[in-house]
Every structure is written in C-alpha cells, then in structure tokens.
C-alpha cells in the first residue's frame, strides 16, 4: 500500500470540505499535503483524520494546512431538528456551551430556543 493510499481518507475529506489551493505529492515514502481550510474547525477535522489513519505522531505525512478565516471557529448552517445545545455538543463536546453560540449570534437570534433551518451561525473559538 502506498502512503497516498493510506491517507486517501484525508484527501477525500479535503475534497468534501472544499480545501482551496490543494497540493499533494509523494517523496521518499512521505506524503506532502498542502491546502487552505475555510475555518479552524475544518483544519481540526483534517488533522483528526490524519491521526486516525497514521497515529498520534505520523512520520509518513507532512501537512501544511492554513486557514482562510480564523476570526471564528466555524460557520454552521442550521439543519431541521437542531438546537443550540445540540450544536454546542457537536463543536465543544458540551451542550451547556449553547450560551456561547447564542451570545455570538445575537445579531440574528433573539431567543436561544428559536433557531431556524438555513440560518448561518457563528461558532466562536
């Protein structure tokens, strides 16, 4: 199995996320990956996938992933059935941090219990 085959899941995820300026090359058994994620959350997703496939400190991949917008952690498009607590659990691992998301979006939200599909919420760092 080539190193590119080993990390195909990372490359597929990068395509799914729309990573910009992506470059992939293989040199002396080391996969070199470069690109720009939209947000820190997307960069974290890529690094999590790298660690899942290569271990905590992989030596057969070098990744240079930059971020286009680091003013926020992510921008989340609300889906039907979601709540701020579900969204907080997804991004922070703690449903009670919904207040943090609410406070960052008071320009479009008046009540933390009232969010609507297709709203774009800022997920703060």
C-alpha positions as CSV (number, residue, x, y, z in Angstrom):
1,X,0.0,0.0,0.0
2,X,1.4,3.4,-1.0
3,X,1.4,6.2,1.5
4,X,-1.1,8.0,-0.7
5,X,-3.5,5.1,-0.5
6,X,-3.0,5.0,3.3
7,X,-4.1,8.6,3.6
8,X,-6.8,8.6,0.9
9,X,-9.4,9.3,3.6
10,X,-7.7,12.6,4.3
11,X,-7.6,13.6,0.6
12,X,-11.3,12.6,0.2
13,X,-12.2,14.7,3.3
14,X,-10.2,17.6,1.8
15,X,-12.2,17.4,-1.4
16,X,-15.5,17.2,0.6
17,X,-14.6,20.3,2.6
18,X,-13.6,22.2,-0.5
19,X,-10.0,22.8,0.6
20,X,-8.5,25.5,-1.6
21,X,-5.1,25.5,-3.3
22,X,-4.7,21.8,-2.5
23,X,-1.4,20.2,-3.5
24,X,-0.4,16.6,-2.9
25,X,2.9,14.9,-3.6
26,X,4.8,11.9,-2.5
27,X,8.5,11.9,-1.9
28,X,10.7,9.2,-0.4
29,X,7.7,7.5,1.2
30,X,6.4,10.7,2.7
31,X,3.1,12.3,1.6
32,X,3.2,16.0,1.4
33,X,-0.2,17.8,1.7
34,X,-0.9,21.5,1.4
35,X,-4.1,23.5,1.3
36,X,-6.3,26.1,2.9
37,X,-9.3,25.2,5.0
38,X,-12.2,27.7,5.4
39,X,-12.1,27.6,9.3
40,X,-10.1,26.2,12.2
41,X,-12.9,23.6,12.7
42,X,-12.2,22.2,9.2
43,X,-8.5,22.2,9.8
44,X,-9.1,20.2,13.0
45,X,-11.2,17.7,11.1
46,X,-8.3,17.1,8.7
47,X,-5.8,16.7,11.5
48,X,-8.2,14.3,13.3
49,X,-8.4,12.2,10.1
50,X,-4.6,12.2,9.7
51,X,-4.2,11.0,13.3
52,X,-6.9,8.4,12.8
53,X,-5.1,6.9,9.8
54,X,-1.5,7.5,10.8
55,X,-1.4,7.5,14.6
56,X,-0.8,10.4,17.0
57,X,2.6,11.4,15.6
58,X,2.7,10.1,12.0
59,X,6.1,10.3,10.3
60,X,4.9,9.4,6.8
61,X,2.9,12.6,6.2
62,X,3.7,16.3,6.3
63,X,0.7,18.6,6.2
64,X,0.7,22.4,5.8
65,X,-2.9,23.4,6.3
66,X,-3.7,27.1,6.6
67,X,-7.0,28.7,7.5
68,X,-8.8,31.3,5.4
69,X,-11.0,32.7,8.2
70,X,-9.6,32.3,11.8
71,X,-11.9,35.0,13.2
72,X,-14.4,32.2,14.2
73,X,-14.1,28.5,14.9
74,X,-16.7,27.7,12.2
75,X,-19.8,28.9,10.5
76,X,-22.6,26.4,10.9
77,X,-25.7,26.1,8.7
78,X,-28.7,25.1,10.9
79,X,-30.5,21.9,9.8
80,X,-34.0,20.9,10.7
81,X,-34.3,19.5,14.2
82,X,-31.2,21.1,15.6
83,X,-31.0,23.2,18.7
84,X,-28.2,25.4,20.1
85,X,-27.4,22.7,22.7
86,X,-27.0,20.0,20.0
87,X,-24.8,22.3,18.0
88,X,-22.7,23.2,21.1
89,X,-22.3,19.5,21.9
90,X,-21.1,18.8,18.4
91,X,-18.5,21.6,18.3
92,X,-17.5,21.8,22.0
93,X,-18.4,18.4,23.5
94,X,-20.6,20.3,26.0
95,X,-24.3,21.1,25.4
96,X,-24.3,23.8,28.1
97,X,-22.0,25.9,26.0
98,X,-25.0,26.8,23.8
99,X,-25.0,30.3,25.6
100,X,-21.6,31.0,24.0
101,X,-23.1,30.3,20.5
102,X,-26.2,32.4,21.3
103,X,-24.1,35.4,22.5
104,X,-22.0,35.3,19.3
105,X,-25.2,35.4,17.2
106,X,-27.5,37.9,18.9
107,X,-27.5,39.9,15.7
108,X,-29.7,37.2,14.2
109,X,-31.1,35.4,17.3
110,X,-33.4,36.9,19.8
111,X,-34.2,33.7,21.8
112,X,-31.8,30.7,22.3
113,X,-34.7,28.3,21.9
114,X,-35.7,29.7,18.4
115,X,-33.3,28.8,15.6
116,X,-34.4,28.0,12.1
117,X,-33.1,25.8,9.2
118,X,-30.6,27.6,6.9
119,X,-29.6,30.2,9.4
120,X,-25.8,30.6,9.4
121,X,-24.4,30.7,12.9
122,X,-21.0,31.8,14.0
123,X,-19.3,29.2,16.2
124,X,-16.9,31.2,18.3
125,X,-13.4,30.0,19.3
